[in-house]
Amino acid sequence: MPLLLLVFILLPIAELYVIIQVGQAIGLLPTLAILLLDGFVGAALTRSQGRTAWERFNRALSEGRVPARETFDGAMIIFGGALLLTPGFITDVFGIGLLLPPTRALVRRGVARLARRRISFAWTVASPPPRPSTHGGYGPPRRPRPGPSRGYDYEGTAHEVTDPSGELPRGGSDG
């Protein structure tokens, strides 16, 4: 809930505050012109970076490797473009950051590090406790002993049918 509060309530208030401060410093028309120009530049940058990421994605597929990095970059480019289309200076800074390859690489490394920590934590928390073995300690589970059938194994015989017409033999003959 605190993240949603930050994104949907505090971020627009901060954006309005920054727009008002910039407007008071340089004037209304230059502020609106910067915001409008920023949207156009963001759309052009998103298009060019998106095209590059798409080409790298297709190249990875043609080389037979999983395009994990390319997929992440594509998602960051889309998210950065959306931030640039949102009016405001704060979101524009983050949007430009996601569209530039060096900062995108930093974000990728940070997200990978965070994911590794969360995954290792989830494995330690979610893994089942060790089962006791037959020798009193903890070890791998016991294999079933060979012995009588458990009721689901059936024995039978098969006969090869060599009739070219594909018909099965009639009656009690074996073939």
N, C-alpha and C positions, 0 to 999 in steps of 0.2 A: 504493500500500500504506500509506503513512503516514496518509492520510485515513481509511482503514478502521480502522487501529489506533486513531486518535483517537476515531472514532465508536463503535466496538463494545467498546473496552476502557477507554480513559481517561474517556470521558463517564460511563458507569455508576459508575465509581469516584468521580468527582467528585460525581455526584448523591448517592451514599450518604454521602459526607463531609459535604455540605451538609445533608442530611436529619438526620444525626446531630448536627451542630452546632446546627441549629435546634431539634431535640428536646431537647438539653441546655439550651438557653437558655429555651425556653417550656414544655417538657414534652411527653410522648408524645402524649397525647390532643389537645391543641391543634394539634400538628404534623400528626397524621393527619386532623383535621378540616379544616385548611387545604388539604391535598392533595386530600381528597375534594371540598370545596367548589370548589376550583380546577378540577377535572374537570367539574363541572356547569356552572360559569360558562363554561368553555371550550366546552362543547358548545352552550350557548345562543348564545354569541357567534359560533361557527362557523356555526350555522344562520342567524342573522340576516344576517351578512355574506355567506354563501353565496347566500342568497335575493336580496340586493341585486346581487351580481355576476351572477347568472343573469338578472335583469331587464335589466341593462345589456348583457349578451351578446345577449339577444334583441332589444333595441332597436337595437343596432349592426347585426345581421343585417337587421332590417326597414328600416333606413336604407340598406342596400346597401353598408356598409363592412366591411372585414375586422376582426373583433373581437380583434385581437392583445393590446391592453391588458387587455381583459376576460378573455381566456383566461389570461393570466399571473396576473392577480389571483385568478381561480378556483383556479389551481394553488397559489398561495401561501396561500390560505384553507384549502385541503385540507391542505397541509403544516403550517400553523400549528395547525389543529385536531388533527392527529395528534400534534404535539408537546405540546399541552395534555392530551391523553388519556394520554400517557406519564407515569408517576409521577416526580416530581422537580421541583425548583425552577428549575434551570438551563434545562431544556427548556421550562418554563412561561413563563419570561421571553422566550425566543425565539418561542414560540408566540403569546403575546399581541402581541408586536411585529409578527408577520406578519398578525395579524388586524386591526390598527388601520390605517386607510387612510393616515395620514401616513407611518408607518414603512414600509408596503408600497410607497409611492411612492418612498421612498429606496432600498429594495431593488431596485425595478424599474429606476431610473436606474443604479444600480451594476452590475446584471447587463447592462443594455444597453451600458454603457461597456465592460465586460469583453468582451462578445460582439463589439463593433466592433473592439476591439484584436485579438482572436483571428482574426476574419475577415480583417482587412487583413493580418495576418501570414501567414495561410494563403494568401491570394491572392499575396503576394509570393514565398512559398516554393514554392507549387505551380504557379505559372504557368510555361508552357514558355518556353525561351529564344527570343529573336527569330530569325527565319530570314533568311539572307542573300538579298538581292534580286538581280535580274539586272544591275543597274548597279553592283554591287560593294559597296554600302553595305547598311544594314539598312532594310527597309521592308515594305510590305504584300506578301503573296504575289502572284505573277504570275498573270494570267488566261490561260486557255488560248487559243491562237491559233485563229482560224477556219480551217478547212481540211477535209481529207477526213474522212469519217465514221469514227467509232471502232468500227464494227461492231455497234452496238446500235440505230442509227436505221434505221427502215424507212419506205418511202413506200408509199402505197396510195390507193385511191379509195373513195368511199362513194356510195351511191345512196339517195335518200329513198323510203321505201315509203309509198304513199298509199292502199293497199287497206284499206277499212274493216273487212274481215273479219280482218285481221292476218296473212293468209297471205303467204308470200313467193312471188314469181313462180317458175314452174317452167321448167326448161330453160335455154336460153342467152339468153333475152330480158332486156333491161335494164329492163323495167318498167312 
